Amino acid sequence: MNIELSQANATRSVASIRRYFDEALDLEIGELKARMVLDFFLAEIAPSVYNLAIADVQTHMRDRVADLEGACGREEFSHWPRSTGRRPA
């Protein structure tokens, strides 16, 4: 599976990578090297993050479906009051 970013997000990611290298590692890298780092992370690490997100969504959806009756269910035959077992006098 190939994870691709939009052009705008790729541009912002490259700028962020360059800033990180400069501020955290005191290394200045150009756009090409930053893009190579981004491509590496997208190919190597992004699938793990994607799989974790899928697992989180599955858990969330499973919990929502399990609570479907409680969240959406309605009492049936509720027009008439419940009988108390006594007849009116």
mmCIF file as gemmi writes it, N, C-alpha and C atoms, coordinates in Angstrom:
data_model
loop_
_atom_site.group_PDB
_atom_site.id
_atom_site.type_symbol
_atom_site.label_atom_id
_atom_site.label_alt_id
_atom_site.label_comp_id
_atom_site.label_asym_id
_atom_site.label_entity_id
_atom_site.label_seq_id
_atom_site.pdbx_PDB_ins_code
_atom_site.Cartn_x
_atom_site.Cartn_y
_atom_site.Cartn_z
_atom_site.occupancy
_atom_site.B_iso_or_equiv
_atom_site.pdbx_formal_charge
_atom_site.auth_seq_id
_atom_site.auth_asym_id
_atom_site.pdbx_PDB_model_num
ATOM 1 N N . MET Axp A 1 ? 0.844 -1.166 0 1 0 ? 1 A 1
ATOM 2 C CA . MET Axp A 1 ? 0 0 0 1 0 ? 1 A 1
ATOM 3 C C . MET Axp A 1 ? 0.893 1.235 0 1 0 ? 1 A 1
ATOM 4 N N . ASN Axp A 2 ? 0.554 2.169 -0.855 1 0 ? 2 A 1
ATOM 5 C CA . ASN Axp A 2 ? 1.329 3.39 -0.973 1 0 ? 2 A 1
ATOM 6 C C . ASN Axp A 2 ? 0.52 4.555 -0.406 1 0 ? 2 A 1
ATOM 7 N N . ILE Axp A 3 ? 1.016 5.188 0.628 1 0 ? 3 A 1
ATOM 8 C CA . ILE Axp A 3 ? 0.334 6.321 1.234 1 0 ? 3 A 1
ATOM 9 C C . ILE Axp A 3 ? 0.903 7.591 0.631 1 0 ? 3 A 1
ATOM 10 N N . GLU Axp A 4 ? 0.025 8.39 0.056 1 0 ? 4 A 1
ATOM 11 C CA . GLU Axp A 4 ? 0.458 9.631 -0.58 1 0 ? 4 A 1
ATOM 12 C C . GLU Axp A 4 ? -0.234 10.816 0.068 1 0 ? 4 A 1
ATOM 13 N N . LEU Axp A 5 ? 0.502 11.896 0.2 1 0 ? 5 A 1
ATOM 14 C CA . LEU Axp A 5 ? -0.041 13.137 0.732 1 0 ? 5 A 1
ATOM 15 C C . LEU Axp A 5 ? -0.437 14.051 -0.418 1 0 ? 5 A 1
ATOM 16 N N . SER Axp A 6 ? -1.363 14.948 -0.146 1 0 ? 6 A 1
ATOM 17 C CA . SER Axp A 6 ? -1.672 15.969 -1.141 1 0 ? 6 A 1
ATOM 18 C C . SER Axp A 6 ? -0.427 16.838 -1.322 1 0 ? 6 A 1
ATOM 19 N N . GLN Axp A 7 ? -0.368 17.556 -2.426 1 0 ? 7 A 1
ATOM 20 C CA . GLN Axp A 7 ? 0.791 18.41 -2.685 1 0 ? 7 A 1
ATOM 21 C C . GLN Axp A 7 ? 0.972 19.437 -1.565 1 0 ? 7 A 1
ATOM 22 N N . ALA Axp A 8 ? -0.142 20.001 -1.1 1 0 ? 8 A 1
ATOM 23 C CA . ALA Axp A 8 ? -0.062 21.004 -0.029 1 0 ? 8 A 1
ATOM 24 C C . ALA Axp A 8 ? 0.486 20.391 1.259 1 0 ? 8 A 1
ATOM 25 N N . ASN Axp A 9 ? 0.01 19.197 1.615 1 0 ? 9 A 1
ATOM 26 C CA . ASN Axp A 9 ? 0.497 18.546 2.836 1 0 ? 9 A 1
ATOM 27 C C . ASN Axp A 9 ? 1.938 18.084 2.694 1 0 ? 9 A 1
ATOM 28 N N . ALA Axp A 10 ? 2.324 17.645 1.508 1 0 ? 10 A 1
ATOM 29 C CA . ALA Axp A 10 ? 3.715 17.246 1.28 1 0 ? 10 A 1
ATOM 30 C C . ALA Axp A 10 ? 4.638 18.455 1.43 1 0 ? 10 A 1
ATOM 31 N N . THR Axp A 11 ? 4.222 19.585 0.889 1 0 ? 11 A 1
ATOM 32 C CA . THR Axp A 11 ? 5.026 20.806 0.998 1 0 ? 11 A 1
ATOM 33 C C . THR Axp A 11 ? 5.174 21.231 2.456 1 0 ? 11 A 1
ATOM 34 N N . ARG Axp A 12 ? 4.078 21.192 3.202 1 0 ? 12 A 1
ATOM 35 C CA . ARG Axp A 12 ? 4.13 21.548 4.623 1 0 ? 12 A 1
ATOM 36 C C . ARG Axp A 12 ? 4.981 20.547 5.405 1 0 ? 12 A 1
ATOM 37 N N . SER Axp A 13 ? 4.896 19.266 5.047 1 0 ? 13 A 1
ATOM 38 C CA . SER Axp A 13 ? 5.683 18.236 5.733 1 0 ? 13 A 1
ATOM 39 C C . SER Axp A 13 ? 7.17 18.439 5.496 1 0 ? 13 A 1
ATOM 40 N N . VAL Axp A 14 ? 7.534 18.738 4.258 1 0 ? 14 A 1
ATOM 41 C CA . VAL Axp A 14 ? 8.942 18.983 3.931 1 0 ? 14 A 1
ATOM 42 C C . VAL Axp A 14 ? 9.458 20.182 4.727 1 0 ? 14 A 1
ATOM 43 N N . ALA Axp A 15 ? 8.673 21.236 4.798 1 0 ? 15 A 1
ATOM 44 C CA . ALA Axp A 15 ? 9.084 22.413 5.573 1 0 ? 15 A 1
ATOM 45 C C . ALA Axp A 15 ? 9.244 22.057 7.05 1 0 ? 15 A 1
ATOM 46 N N . SER Axp A 16 ? 8.345 21.24 7.573 1 0 ? 16 A 1
ATOM 47 C CA . SER Axp A 16 ? 8.422 20.829 8.974 1 0 ? 16 A 1
ATOM 48 C C . SER Axp A 16 ? 9.656 19.972 9.23 1 0 ? 16 A 1
ATOM 49 N N . ILE Axp A 17 ? 9.953 19.068 8.323 1 0 ? 17 A 1
ATOM 50 C CA . ILE Axp A 17 ? 11.142 18.217 8.458 1 0 ? 17 A 1
ATOM 51 C C . ILE Axp A 17 ? 12.403 19.071 8.442 1 0 ? 17 A 1
ATOM 52 N N . ARG Axp A 18 ? 12.461 20.011 7.518 1 0 ? 18 A 1
ATOM 53 C CA . ARG Axp A 18 ? 13.635 20.891 7.442 1 0 ? 18 A 1
ATOM 54 C C . ARG Axp A 18 ? 13.798 21.679 8.739 1 0 ? 18 A 1
ATOM 55 N N . ARG Axp A 19 ? 12.696 22.178 9.279 1 0 ? 19 A 1
ATOM 56 C CA . ARG Axp A 19 ? 12.756 22.939 10.53 1 0 ? 19 A 1
ATOM 57 C C . ARG Axp A 19 ? 13.193 22.04 11.682 1 0 ? 19 A 1
ATOM 58 N N . TYR Axp A 20 ? 12.666 20.814 11.725 1 0 ? 20 A 1
ATOM 59 C CA . TYR Axp A 20 ? 13.052 19.885 12.79 1 0 ? 20 A 1
ATOM 60 C C . TYR Axp A 20 ? 14.555 19.608 12.746 1 0 ? 20 A 1
ATOM 61 N N . PHE Axp A 21 ? 15.069 19.303 11.569 1 0 ? 21 A 1
ATOM 62 C CA . PHE Axp A 21 ? 16.502 19.03 11.449 1 0 ? 21 A 1
ATOM 63 C C . PHE Axp A 21 ? 17.326 20.235 11.897 1 0 ? 21 A 1
ATOM 64 N N . ASP Axp A 22 ? 16.868 21.426 11.533 1 0 ? 22 A 1
ATOM 65 C CA . ASP Axp A 22 ? 17.594 22.64 11.881 1 0 ? 22 A 1
ATOM 66 C C . ASP Axp A 22 ? 17.553 22.907 13.384 1 0 ? 22 A 1
ATOM 67 N N . GLU Axp A 23 ? 16.356 22.839 13.984 1 0 ? 23 A 1
ATOM 68 C CA . GLU Axp A 23 ? 16.212 23.205 15.395 1 0 ? 23 A 1
ATOM 69 C C . GLU Axp A 23 ? 16.603 22.087 16.36 1 0 ? 23 A 1
ATOM 70 N N . ALA Axp A 24 ? 16.253 20.862 16.052 1 0 ? 24 A 1
ATOM 71 C CA . ALA Axp A 24 ? 16.51 19.76 16.99 1 0 ? 24 A 1
ATOM 72 C C . ALA Axp A 24 ? 17.885 19.135 16.801 1 0 ? 24 A 1
ATOM 73 N N . LEU Axp A 25 ? 18.346 19.104 15.558 1 0 ? 25 A 1
ATOM 74 C CA . LEU Axp A 25 ? 19.606 18.414 15.276 1 0 ? 25 A 1
ATOM 75 C C . LEU Axp A 25 ? 20.727 19.356 14.844 1 0 ? 25 A 1
ATOM 76 N N . ASP Axp A 26 ? 20.396 20.635 14.718 1 0 ? 26 A 1
ATOM 77 C CA . ASP Axp A 26 ? 21.355 21.644 14.268 1 0 ? 26 A 1
ATOM 78 C C . ASP Axp A 26 ? 21.977 21.263 12.921 1 0 ? 26 A 1
ATOM 79 N N . LEU Axp A 27 ? 21.131 20.749 12.043 1 0 ? 27 A 1
ATOM 80 C CA . LEU Axp A 27 ? 21.548 20.38 10.686 1 0 ? 27 A 1
ATOM 81 C C . LEU Axp A 27 ? 20.634 21.063 9.683 1 0 ? 27 A 1
ATOM 82 N N . GLU Axp A 28 ? 21.221 21.704 8.711 1 0 ? 28 A 1
ATOM 83 C CA . GLU Axp A 28 ? 20.417 22.284 7.646 1 0 ? 28 A 1
ATOM 84 C C . GLU Axp A 28 ? 20.377 21.293 6.489 1 0 ? 28 A 1
ATOM 85 N N . ILE Axp A 29 ? 19.158 20.955 6.072 1 0 ? 29 A 1
ATOM 86 C CA . ILE Axp A 29 ? 19.018 20.066 4.918 1 0 ? 29 A 1
ATOM 87 C C . ILE Axp A 29 ? 18.156 20.777 3.883 1 0 ? 29 A 1
ATOM 88 N N . GLY Axp A 30 ? 18.37 20.427 2.646 1 0 ? 30 A 1
ATOM 89 C CA . GLY Axp A 30 ? 17.606 21.028 1.565 1 0 ? 30 A 1
ATOM 90 C C . GLY Axp A 30 ? 16.277 20.325 1.361 1 0 ? 30 A 1
ATOM 91 N N . GLU Axp A 31 ? 15.516 20.854 0.411 1 0 ? 31 A 1
ATOM 92 C CA . GLU Axp A 31 ? 14.198 20.285 0.127 1 0 ? 31 A 1
ATOM 93 C C . GLU Axp A 31 ? 14.288 18.852 -0.378 1 0 ? 31 A 1
ATOM 94 N N . LEU Axp A 32 ? 15.287 18.557 -1.202 1 0 ? 32 A 1
ATOM 95 C CA . LEU Axp A 32 ? 15.417 17.202 -1.748 1 0 ? 32 A 1
ATOM 96 C C . LEU Axp A 32 ? 15.644 16.185 -0.63 1 0 ? 32 A 1
ATOM 97 N N . LYS Axp A 33 ? 16.56 16.471 0.276 1 0 ? 33 A 1
ATOM 98 C CA . LYS Axp A 33 ? 16.817 15.54 1.381 1 0 ? 33 A 1
ATOM 99 C C . LYS Axp A 33 ? 15.602 15.425 2.296 1 0 ? 33 A 1
ATOM 100 N N . ALA Axp A 34 ? 14.941 16.539 2.556 1 0 ? 34 A 1
ATOM 101 C CA . ALA Axp A 34 ? 13.743 16.497 3.399 1 0 ? 34 A 1
ATOM 102 C C . ALA Axp A 34 ? 12.654 15.668 2.724 1 0 ? 34 A 1
ATOM 103 N N . ARG Axp A 35 ? 12.528 15.799 1.406 1 0 ? 35 A 1
ATOM 104 C CA . ARG Axp A 35 ? 11.528 15.01 0.669 1 0 ? 35 A 1
ATOM 105 C C . ARG Axp A 35 ? 11.889 13.527 0.727 1 0 ? 35 A 1
ATOM 106 N N . MET Axp A 36 ? 13.174 13.202 0.667 1 0 ? 36 A 1
ATOM 107 C CA . MET Axp A 36 ? 13.602 11.805 0.765 1 0 ? 36 A 1
ATOM 108 C C . MET Axp A 36 ? 13.279 11.238 2.147 1 0 ? 36 A 1
ATOM 109 N N . VAL Axp A 37 ? 13.476 12.039 3.197 1 0 ? 37 A 1
ATOM 110 C CA . VAL Axp A 37 ? 13.116 11.609 4.552 1 0 ? 37 A 1
ATOM 111 C C . VAL Axp A 37 ? 11.613 11.372 4.625 1 0 ? 37 A 1
ATOM 112 N N . LEU Axp A 38 ? 10.827 12.309 4.082 1 0 ? 38 A 1
ATOM 113 C CA . LEU Axp A 38 ? 9.371 12.164 4.078 1 0 ? 38 A 1
ATOM 114 C C . LEU Axp A 38 ? 8.957 10.898 3.334 1 0 ? 38 A 1
ATOM 115 N N . ASP Axp A 39 ? 9.514 10.677 2.157 1 0 ? 39 A 1
ATOM 116 C CA . ASP Axp A 39 ? 9.172 9.477 1.38 1 0 ? 39 A 1
ATOM 117 C C . ASP Axp A 39 ? 9.523 8.201 2.141 1 0 ? 39 A 1
ATOM 118 N N . PHE Axp A 40 ? 10.663 8.209 2.831 1 0 ? 40 A 1
ATOM 119 C CA . PHE Axp A 40 ? 11.057 7.047 3.625 1 0 ? 40 A 1
ATOM 120 C C . PHE Axp A 40 ? 10.034 6.78 4.727 1 0 ? 40 A 1
ATOM 121 N N . PHE Axp A 41 ? 9.668 7.819 5.475 1 0 ? 41 A 1
ATOM 122 C CA . PHE Axp A 41 ? 8.693 7.639 6.557 1 0 ? 41 A 1
ATOM 123 C C . PHE Axp A 41 ? 7.339 7.201 6.025 1 0 ? 41 A 1
ATOM 124 N N . LEU Axp A 42 ? 6.921 7.756 4.896 1 0 ? 42 A 1
ATOM 125 C CA . LEU Axp A 42 ? 5.636 7.351 4.319 1 0 ? 42 A 1
ATOM 126 C C . LEU Axp A 42 ? 5.659 5.883 3.902 1 0 ? 42 A 1
ATOM 127 N N . ALA Axp A 43 ? 6.785 5.426 3.385 1 0 ? 43 A 1
ATOM 128 C CA . ALA Axp A 43 ? 6.882 4.032 2.939 1 0 ? 43 A 1
ATOM 129 C C . ALA Axp A 43 ? 7.106 3.068 4.104 1 0 ? 43 A 1
ATOM 130 N N . GLU Axp A 44 ? 7.897 3.486 5.076 1 0 ? 44 A 1
ATOM 131 C CA . GLU Axp A 44 ? 8.331 2.564 6.127 1 0 ? 44 A 1
ATOM 132 C C . GLU Axp A 44 ? 7.454 2.59 7.382 1 0 ? 44 A 1
ATOM 133 N N . ILE Axp A 45 ? 7.027 3.76 7.809 1 0 ? 45 A 1
ATOM 134 C CA . ILE Axp A 45 ? 6.344 3.897 9.093 1 0 ? 45 A 1
ATOM 135 C C . ILE Axp A 45 ? 4.852 4.166 8.952 1 0 ? 45 A 1
ATOM 136 N N . ALA Axp A 46 ? 4.465 4.903 7.935 1 0 ? 46 A 1
ATOM 137 C CA . ALA Axp A 46 ? 3.05 5.271 7.768 1 0 ? 46 A 1
ATOM 138 C C . ALA Axp A 46 ? 2.11 4.066 7.737 1 0 ? 46 A 1
ATOM 139 N N . PRO Axp A 47 ? 2.475 2.936 7.104 1 0 ? 47 A 1
ATOM 140 C CA . PRO Axp A 47 ? 1.557 1.789 7.137 1 0 ? 47 A 1
ATOM 141 C C . PRO Axp A 47 ? 1.261 1.294 8.559 1 0 ? 47 A 1
ATOM 142 N N . SER Axp A 48 ? 2.237 1.367 9.46 1 0 ? 48 A 1
ATOM 143 C CA . SER Axp A 48 ? 1.986 0.967 10.852 1 0 ? 48 A 1
ATOM 144 C C . SER Axp A 48 ? 0.99 1.909 11.511 1 0 ? 48 A 1
ATOM 145 N N . VAL Axp A 49 ? 1.139 3.201 11.274 1 0 ? 49 A 1
ATOM 146 C CA . VAL Axp A 49 ? 0.212 4.191 11.827 1 0 ? 49 A 1
ATOM 147 C C . VAL Axp A 49 ? -1.177 3.984 11.227 1 0 ? 49 A 1
ATOM 148 N N . TYR Axp A 50 ? -1.216 3.726 9.928 1 0 ? 50 A 1
ATOM 149 C CA . TYR Axp A 50 ? -2.487 3.476 9.237 1 0 ? 50 A 1
ATOM 150 C C . TYR Axp A 50 ? -3.19 2.254 9.833 1 0 ? 50 A 1
ATOM 151 N N . ASN Axp A 51 ? -2.442 1.191 10.053 1 0 ? 51 A 1
ATOM 152 C CA . ASN Axp A 51 ? -3.03 -0.026 10.627 1 0 ? 51 A 1
ATOM 153 C C . ASN Axp A 51 ? -3.551 0.208 12.044 1 0 ? 51 A 1
ATOM 154 N N . LEU Axp A 52 ? -2.844 1.004 12.829 1 0 ? 52 A 1
ATOM 155 C CA . LEU Axp A 52 ? -3.333 1.349 14.168 1 0 ? 52 A 1
ATOM 156 C C . LEU Axp A 52 ? -4.632 2.147 14.079 1 0 ? 52 A 1
ATOM 157 N N . ALA Axp A 53 ? -4.703 3.057 13.124 1 0 ? 53 A 1
ATOM 158 C CA . ALA Axp A 53 ? -5.927 3.847 12.945 1 0 ? 53 A 1
ATOM 159 C C . ALA Axp A 53 ? -7.091 2.951 12.553 1 0 ? 53 A 1
ATOM 160 N N . ILE Axp A 54 ? -6.842 1.987 11.671 1 0 ? 54 A 1
ATOM 161 C CA . ILE Axp A 54 ? -7.894 1.047 11.265 1 0 ? 54 A 1
ATOM 162 C C . ILE Axp A 54 ? -8.371 0.245 12.48 1 0 ? 54 A 1
ATOM 163 N N . ALA Axp A 55 ? -7.448 -0.223 13.302 1 0 ? 55 A 1
ATOM 164 C CA . ALA Axp A 55 ? -7.822 -0.984 14.502 1 0 ? 55 A 1
ATOM 165 C C . ALA Axp A 55 ? -8.64 -0.118 15.461 1 0 ? 55 A 1
ATOM 166 N N . ASP Axp A 56 ? -8.265 1.147 15.611 1 0 ? 56 A 1
ATOM 167 C CA . ASP Axp A 56 ? -9.031 2.058 16.474 1 0 ? 56 A 1
ATOM 168 C C . ASP Axp A 56 ? -10.444 2.258 15.945 1 0 ? 56 A 1
ATOM 169 N N . VAL Axp A 57 ? -10.569 2.425 14.64 1 0 ? 57 A 1
ATOM 170 C CA . VAL Axp A 57 ? -11.895 2.607 14.035 1 0 ? 57 A 1
ATOM 171 C C . VAL Axp A 57 ? -12.732 1.342 14.204 1 0 ? 57 A 1
ATOM 172 N N . GLN Axp A 58 ? -12.12 0.177 14.011 1 0 ? 58 A 1
ATOM 173 C CA . GLN Axp A 58 ? -12.85 -1.077 14.188 1 0 ? 58 A 1
ATOM 174 C C . GLN Axp A 58 ? -13.371 -1.197 15.617 1 0 ? 58 A 1
ATOM 175 N N . THR Axp A 59 ? -12.54 -0.884 16.6 1 0 ? 59 A 1
ATOM 176 C CA . THR Axp A 59 ? -12.967 -0.945 17.996 1 0 ? 59 A 1
ATOM 177 C C . THR Axp A 59 ? -14.099 0.037 18.252 1 0 ? 59 A 1
ATOM 178 N N . HIS Axp A 60 ? -13.954 1.247 17.752 1 0 ? 60 A 1
ATOM 179 C CA . HIS Axp A 60 ? -14.993 2.264 17.932 1 0 ? 60 A 1
ATOM 180 C C . HIS Axp A 60 ? -16.31 1.818 17.3 1 0 ? 60 A 1
ATOM 181 N N . MET Axp A 61 ? -16.248 1.311 16.079 1 0 ? 61 A 1
ATOM 182 C CA . MET Axp A 61 ? -17.467 0.88 15.388 1 0 ? 61 A 1
ATOM 183 C C . MET Axp A 61 ? -18.085 -0.335 16.077 1 0 ? 61 A 1
ATOM 184 N N . ARG Axp A 62 ? -17.26 -1.26 16.547 1 0 ? 62 A 1
ATOM 185 C CA . ARG Axp A 62 ? -17.766 -2.429 17.258 1 0 ? 62 A 1
ATOM 186 C C . ARG Axp A 62 ? -18.509 -1.993 18.523 1 0 ? 62 A 1
ATOM 187 N N . ASP Axp A 63 ? -17.943 -1.035 19.255 1 0 ? 63 A 1
ATOM 188 C CA . ASP Axp A 63 ? -18.597 -0.52 20.461 1 0 ? 63 A 1
ATOM 189 C C . ASP Axp A 63 ? -19.901 0.184 20.123 1 0 ? 63 A 1
ATOM 190 N N . ARG Axp A 64 ? -19.919 0.936 19.036 1 0 ? 64 A 1
ATOM 191 C CA . ARG Axp A 64 ? -21.139 1.648 18.636 1 0 ? 64 A 1
ATOM 192 C C . ARG Axp A 64 ? -22.232 0.669 18.221 1 0 ? 64 A 1
ATOM 193 N N . VAL Axp A 65 ? -21.863 -0.37 17.483 1 0 ? 65 A 1
ATOM 194 C CA . VAL Axp A 65 ? -22.853 -1.362 17.053 1 0 ? 65 A 1
ATOM 195 C C . VAL Axp A 65 ? -23.372 -2.133 18.263 1 0 ? 65 A 1
ATOM 196 N N . ALA Axp A 66 ? -22.504 -2.445 19.21 1 0 ? 66 A 1
ATOM 197 C CA . ALA Axp A 66 ? -22.933 -3.168 20.408 1 0 ? 66 A 1
ATOM 198 C C . ALA Axp A 66 ? -23.939 -2.347 21.214 1 0 ? 66 A 1
ATOM 199 N N . ASP Axp A 67 ? -23.837 -1.027 21.158 1 0 ? 67 A 1
ATOM 200 C CA . ASP Axp A 67 ? -24.733 -0.151 21.912 1 0 ? 67 A 1
ATOM 201 C C . ASP Axp A 67 ? -25.885 0.371 21.053 1 0 ? 67 A 1
ATOM 202 N N . LEU Axp A 68 ? -26.051 -0.18 19.874 1 0 ? 68 A 1
ATOM 203 C CA . LEU Axp A 68 ? -27.067 0.313 18.946 1 0 ? 68 A 1
ATOM 204 C C . LEU Axp A 68 ? -28.469 0.24 19.528 1 0 ? 68 A 1
ATOM 205 N N . GLU Axp A 69 ? -28.816 -0.873 20.165 1 0 ? 69 A 1
ATOM 206 C CA . GLU Axp A 69 ? -30.157 -1.004 20.736 1 0 ? 69 A 1
ATOM 207 C C . GLU Axp A 69 ? -30.376 0.026 21.836 1 0 ? 69 A 1
ATOM 208 N N . GLY Axp A 70 ? -29.4 0.206 22.692 1 0 ? 70 A 1
ATOM 209 C CA . GLY Axp A 70 ? -29.534 1.178 23.771 1 0 ? 70 A 1
ATOM 210 C C . GLY Axp A 70 ? -29.589 2.613 23.267 1 0 ? 70 A 1
ATOM 211 N N . ALA Axp A 71 ? -28.845 2.891 22.209 1 0 ? 71 A 1
ATOM 212 C CA . ALA Axp A 71 ? -28.798 4.256 21.692 1 0 ? 71 A 1
ATOM 213 C C . ALA Axp A 71 ? -29.984 4.587 20.799 1 0 ? 71 A 1
ATOM 214 N N . CYS Axp A 72 ? -30.47 3.609 20.066 1 0 ? 72 A 1
ATOM 215 C CA . CYS Axp A 72 ? -31.512 3.879 19.069 1 0 ? 72 A 1
ATOM 216 C C . CYS Axp A 72 ? -32.829 3.164 19.334 1 0 ? 72 A 1
ATOM 217 N N . GLY Axp A 73 ? -32.798 2.129 20.148 1 0 ? 73 A 1
ATOM 218 C CA . GLY Axp A 73 ? -34.01 1.339 20.385 1 0 ? 73 A 1
ATOM 219 C C . GLY Axp A 73 ? -35.092 2.153 21.077 1 0 ? 73 A 1
ATOM 220 N N . ARG Axp A 74 ? -36.326 1.812 20.808 1 0 ? 74 A 1
ATOM 221 C CA . ARG Axp A 74 ? -37.467 2.484 21.425 1 0 ? 74 A 1
ATOM 222 C C . ARG Axp A 74 ? -38.374 1.446 22.061 1 0 ? 74 A 1
ATOM 223 N N . GLU Axp A 75 ? -39.056 1.857 23.112 1 0 ? 75 A 1
ATOM 224 C CA . GLU Axp A 75 ? -39.982 0.957 23.789 1 0 ? 75 A 1
ATOM 225 C C . GLU Axp A 75 ? -41.145 0.662 22.852 1 0 ? 75 A 1
ATOM 226 N N . GLU Axp A 76 ? -41.521 -0.585 22.791 1 0 ? 76 A 1
ATOM 227 C CA . GLU Axp A 76 ? -42.625 -1.004 21.929 1 0 ? 76 A 1
ATOM 228 C C . GLU Axp A 76 ? -43.937 -0.974 22.697 1 0 ? 76 A 1
ATOM 229 N N . PHE Axp A 77 ? -44.996 -0.785 21.974 1 0 ? 77 A 1
ATOM 230 C CA . PHE Axp A 77 ? -46.354 -0.796 22.533 1 0 ? 77 A 1
ATOM 231 C C . PHE Axp A 77 ? -46.454 0.096 23.774 1 0 ? 77 A 1
ATOM 232 N N . SER Axp A 78 ? -46.061 1.319 23.632 1 0 ? 78 A 1
ATOM 233 C CA . SER Axp A 78 ? -46.02 2.205 24.795 1 0 ? 78 A 1
ATOM 234 C C . SER Axp A 78 ? -47.186 3.198 24.846 1 0 ? 78 A 1
ATOM 235 N N . HIS Axp A 79 ? -48.148 3.063 23.934 1 0 ? 79 A 1
ATOM 236 C CA . HIS Axp A 79 ? -49.278 3.993 23.928 1 0 ? 79 A 1
ATOM 237 C C . HIS Axp A 79 ? -50.136 3.852 25.178 1 0 ? 79 A 1
ATOM 238 N N . TRP Axp A 80 ? -50.46 2.609 25.522 1 0 ? 80 A 1
ATOM 239 C CA . TRP Axp A 80 ? -51.324 2.356 26.68 1 0 ? 80 A 1
ATOM 240 C C . TRP Axp A 80 ? -50.485 2.217 27.927 1 0 ? 80 A 1
ATOM 241 N N . PRO Axp A 81 ? -50.987 2.754 29.037 1 0 ? 81 A 1
ATOM 242 C CA . PRO Axp A 81 ? -50.242 2.591 30.295 1 0 ? 81 A 1
ATOM 243 C C . PRO Axp A 81 ? -50.118 1.111 30.647 1 0 ? 81 A 1
ATOM 244 N N . ARG Axp A 82 ? -49.06 0.788 31.311 1 0 ? 82 A 1
ATOM 245 C CA . ARG Axp A 82 ? -48.846 -0.595 31.746 1 0 ? 82 A 1
ATOM 246 C C . ARG Axp A 82 ? -49.907 -0.972 32.764 1 0 ? 82 A 1
ATOM 247 N N . SER Axp A 83 ? -50.371 -2.184 32.662 1 0 ? 83 A 1
ATOM 248 C CA . SER Axp A 83 ? -51.395 -2.68 33.58 1 0 ? 83 A 1
ATOM 249 C C . SER Axp A 83 ? -50.794 -2.912 34.954 1 0 ? 83 A 1
ATOM 250 N N . THR Axp A 84 ? -51.534 -2.524 35.975 1 0 ? 84 A 1
ATOM 251 C CA . THR Axp A 84 ? -51.09 -2.764 37.354 1 0 ? 84 A 1
ATOM 252 C C . THR Axp A 84 ? -51.679 -4.052 37.892 1 0 ? 84 A 1
ATOM 253 N N . GLY Axp A 85 ? -52.487 -4.705 37.069 1 0 ? 85 A 1
ATOM 254 C CA . GLY Axp A 85 ? -53.119 -5.938 37.522 1 0 ? 85 A 1
ATOM 255 C C . GLY Axp A 85 ? -54.468 -5.695 38.168 1 0 ? 85 A 1
ATOM 256 N N . ARG Axp A 86 ? -54.856 -4.446 38.362 1 0 ? 86 A 1
ATOM 257 C CA . ARG Axp A 86 ? -56.155 -4.117 38.963 1 0 ? 86 A 1
ATOM 258 C C . ARG Axp A 86 ? -57.053 -3.495 37.905 1 0 ? 86 A 1
ATOM 259 N N . ARG Axp A 87 ? -58.318 -3.752 38.062 1 0 ? 87 A 1
ATOM 260 C CA . ARG Axp A 87 ? -59.293 -3.125 37.174 1 0 ? 87 A 1
ATOM 261 C C . ARG Axp A 87 ? -59.738 -1.8 37.782 1 0 ? 87 A 1
ATOM 262 N N . PRO Axp A 88 ? -60.051 -0.844 36.937 1 0 ? 88 A 1
ATOM 263 C CA . PRO Axp A 88 ? -60.551 0.422 37.478 1 0 ? 88 A 1
ATOM 264 C C . PRO Axp A 88 ? -61.871 0.216 38.214 1 0 ? 88 A 1
ATOM 265 N N . ALA Axp A 89 ? -62.106 0.961 39.264 1 0 ? 89 A 1
ATOM 266 C CA . ALA Axp A 89 ? -63.332 0.836 40.069 1 0 ? 89 A 1
ATOM 267 C C . ALA Axp A 89 ? -64.505 1.523 39.432 1 0 ? 89 A 1
